Structures are given as C-alpha cells and as structure tokens.
Amino acid sequence: MLHLVSSVEPLDDFCLRVTFADGVTKLYDVTPWFEIVPAFLALRDTPGLFESVTVDGEGCGISWNEGLDLSCEELFEGGF
C-alpha cells in the first residue's frame, strides 16, 4: 500500500512536516541525505531551495527540482 502525500511543510533545521492521504502526519529529517547523496547539499547551500518543496502530482513523493526528490514510502518509513 502506498502512503500518498497530501501536503508537505518545510520546518527549521531541514525537517519536513509531511501529511499523508490517510491523515497520518510525520516529521522527516532531510539532513542524513547530505552525506548519502551529495546533490542534497544544495538544499543546505542554496537559499530558498529547501523551502520550495512541493508534493509531486499524484502524491507519490515530494520534490525540490528535477534532481532532488523523495518517495512517499521513504517519507513514511523514515519519518517519526
């Protein structure tokens, strides 16, 4: 079962508040991705980029641009 994203809100310290279609809300820390995928450092180093996060069309994930995205399952499983 996919946990589709209905909304995402950027918070301080590179955390996201993610609300899923089933009403569950989780916090997700993006900072571990800075070491895993160097491209994610742009979220830290480019003013305003982190705050520009959007839900992908069908709710299957979120994205900042064409190269930076996270799936709904990653957000659900990695959220707290």
Contacts in CASP RR format, 6 or more apart in sequence:
PFRMAT RR
TARGET T0000
AUTHOR 0000-0000-0000
METHOD contacts of the structure
MODEL  1
MLHLVSSVEPLDDFCLRVTFADGVTKLYDVTPWFEIVPAFLALRDTPGLF
ESVTVDGEGCGISWNEGLDLSCEELFEGGF
2 60 0 8 1.000
2 72 0 8 1.000
2 73 0 8 1.000
3 20 0 8 1.000
3 21 0 8 1.000
3 22 0 8 1.000
3 24 0 8 1.000
3 72 0 8 1.000
3 73 0 8 1.000
3 75 0 8 1.000
3 76 0 8 1.000
4 20 0 8 1.000
4 21 0 8 1.000
4 58 0 8 1.000
4 59 0 8 1.000
4 60 0 8 1.000
4 61 0 8 1.000
4 72 0 8 1.000
5 18 0 8 1.000
5 19 0 8 1.000
5 20 0 8 1.000
5 21 0 8 1.000
5 55 0 8 1.000
5 56 0 8 1.000
5 59 0 8 1.000
5 60 0 8 1.000
5 61 0 8 1.000
5 62 0 8 1.000
5 72 0 8 1.000
5 75 0 8 1.000
6 19 0 8 1.000
6 20 0 8 1.000
6 21 0 8 1.000
6 23 0 8 1.000
6 55 0 8 1.000
6 59 0 8 1.000
7 18 0 8 1.000
7 19 0 8 1.000
7 55 0 8 1.000
8 16 0 8 1.000
8 17 0 8 1.000
8 18 0 8 1.000
8 19 0 8 1.000
8 53 0 8 1.000
8 54 0 8 1.000
8 55 0 8 1.000
8 62 0 8 1.000
9 16 0 8 1.000
9 17 0 8 1.000
9 18 0 8 1.000
10 16 0 8 1.000
10 50 0 8 1.000
10 51 0 8 1.000
10 53 0 8 1.000
11 17 0 8 1.000
11 27 0 8 1.000
13 29 0 8 1.000
13 31 0 8 1.000
14 29 0 8 1.000
14 30 0 8 1.000
14 31 0 8 1.000
14 43 0 8 1.000
14 44 0 8 1.000
14 50 0 8 1.000
15 27 0 8 1.000
15 28 0 8 1.000
15 29 0 8 1.000
15 30 0 8 1.000
16 27 0 8 1.000
16 28 0 8 1.000
16 30 0 8 1.000
16 53 0 8 1.000
16 62 0 8 1.000
16 75 0 8 1.000
17 25 0 8 1.000
17 26 0 8 1.000
17 27 0 8 1.000
18 25 0 8 1.000
18 26 0 8 1.000
18 27 0 8 1.000
18 28 0 8 1.000
18 62 0 8 1.000
18 75 0 8 1.000
18 76 0 8 1.000
18 79 0 8 1.000
19 25 0 8 1.000
20 26 0 8 1.000
20 72 0 8 1.000
20 76 0 8 1.000
21 59 0 8 1.000
24 76 0 8 1.000
26 75 0 8 1.000
26 76 0 8 1.000
26 78 0 8 1.000
26 79 0 8 1.000
26 80 0 8 1.000
27 79 0 8 1.000
27 80 0 8 1.000
28 70 0 8 1.000
28 75 0 8 1.000
28 78 0 8 1.000
28 79 0 8 1.000
28 80 0 8 1.000
29 79 0 8 1.000
29 80 0 8 1.000
30 40 0 8 1.000
30 43 0 8 1.000
30 50 0 8 1.000
30 70 0 8 1.000
33 40 0 8 1.000
33 43 0 8 1.000
33 70 0 8 1.000
34 40 0 8 1.000
34 41 0 8 1.000
34 43 0 8 1.000
34 44 0 8 1.000
39 67 0 8 1.000
39 68 0 8 1.000
40 68 0 8 1.000
42 49 0 8 1.000
42 64 0 8 1.000
42 68 0 8 1.000
43 49 0 8 1.000
43 50 0 8 1.000
43 64 0 8 1.000
43 68 0 8 1.000
44 50 0 8 1.000
49 64 0 8 1.000
49 65 0 8 1.000
50 64 0 8 1.000
52 64 0 8 1.000
52 65 0 8 1.000
53 62 0 8 1.000
53 63 0 8 1.000
53 64 0 8 1.000
54 62 0 8 1.000
54 63 0 8 1.000
54 64 0 8 1.000
55 61 0 8 1.000
55 62 0 8 1.000
56 62 0 8 1.000
56 63 0 8 1.000
56 69 0 8 1.000
59 72 0 8 1.000
60 71 0 8 1.000
60 72 0 8 1.000
61 69 0 8 1.000
61 70 0 8 1.000
61 71 0 8 1.000
61 72 0 8 1.000
61 75 0 8 1.000
62 69 0 8 1.000
62 70 0 8 1.000
62 75 0 8 1.000
63 69 0 8 1.000
63 70 0 8 1.000
END
